[in-house]
Amino acid sequence: MNFTCSAYLNTEIYFSISSIMKYLIAVVLMAISFSSSAQRARDLGIEIGVMKPGALNSITDVPGVLVGHKTLIEGENIRTGVTAILAHDGNIFQEKVPAAIYIGNGFGKLAGISQVKELGNLETPIILTNTLSVPMGIQGTVKYTLNLEGNENVRSVNAVVGETNDGGLNDIRGMHVKDSDVIEAIENAKSGMVEEGNVGAGTGTIAFGFKGGIGTSSRLLPATLGGYTVGVLVQTNFGGVLSIAGAPVGKELERYPFKNAIEKSDGSCMMVVLTDAPLDARQLERVAKRAMMGLARTGGIASNGSGDYVVAASTAKSMRIPYQTTEKLDKGDVLRNDEMSALFMATIEATEEAIINSLFAAETMTGNGRTIESLPKKQVIPILKKYGVIR
């Protein structure tokens, strides 16, 4: 009887300890999982600016916006890809959107710029890739557009394709991106969370001497200022003296041009700004200019060899421009200039945070005979605490 009771108690204690151990293991695994997923600036307590982000803190917070990636990592030398941004989920050629392009520094190969500047509208997805794959970006976008239902008689397509040079980590001369990769990126585009870092067009990029990539962020204006959303997506591949929320990280790390940087300051940054605010092309160019201020706040200097471009578009349904219509006048109310300042500020903050997110999400990569380290968070976090960025 005593033996049975003792065995029963021992069994109970065993299962109790076992349950506790399982619980503790689960907690540890959750912590590890959280730690590995805490790659964005805000996950680490870094708040950039004062405006509130959208629910996803992503360009896809703008209603209807879709983003797709095609990542190419093969063998030891291929580290590149394609990123597609769609202003809405319909036939963009048939329902064009107001758009503008601003050149911060023109050392780049942005296709489609002249027609956007002339007509003030966008008629295709926005494609980002590497410098020597711009022709494939055009071809893939044109093929995709011509094959859409309703476009059977279309004979001219203005594809907008931007680039940065990922030749440091990628065999760029091999021109490994195919038009089918571009089409796949477009067709895979979706709403929801956007993958950041070493994906799509950001697979082989370098920023501030660290691994760069794709980054995104958004800002939601309060109802008193219109309740509009501004979303930004960036492809970072440029240099300067890194600053995070005002903290001189590059200076503290002694990693910047003309000091001990592992890369020159040359490079490029493609910035895409989308908003559901009803803006025309002239106003969108004003918005696009502010994205360069966001780049400057991260320490970017738009160096001689940097191609820094901003593509901005309004997704507001009231502003869409039909391809075929009998109307003689465009319709849609446009936001007054006096109401633009909040959008400017939102663009600056979202661009700054998108760039920083690209760095936090990127991971160390080896390719084309080189290794580029990711942002050294263990060194950066104490710096940010020192300057009061993280409390």
ABEGO torsion letter per residue (X at the ends): XAAAAAAAAAAAAAAAAAAAAAAAAAAAAAAAAAAAABABAAAAGBBBEABBBBAAGBAAABBGBBBBBBBBBBEAABBBEBBBBBABABBAAABBBBBBBBBABABBBBBGAAAAAAAGBBABBBBBBBAAAAAAAAAAAAAAAAABBGAAABABBBBBBBBBBAAAABBAAAGABBAAAAAAAAAABBBEBBBBEBBEAAAABBBGGBBBEBBBBBBBBBAAAGGBBBBBBBBBBBBEBBBBGGBBAAAAAGBBBGBABABBABEBBBBBBBBABBBBAAAAAAAAAAAAAAAAAAGBAGBAABBBBBBBBBABAAABBBABBABABBBEBBBBAAAAAAAAAAAAAAAAAAAAAAAAABBBBBBGGBBBBBBBAAAAAAAAAAAGABX
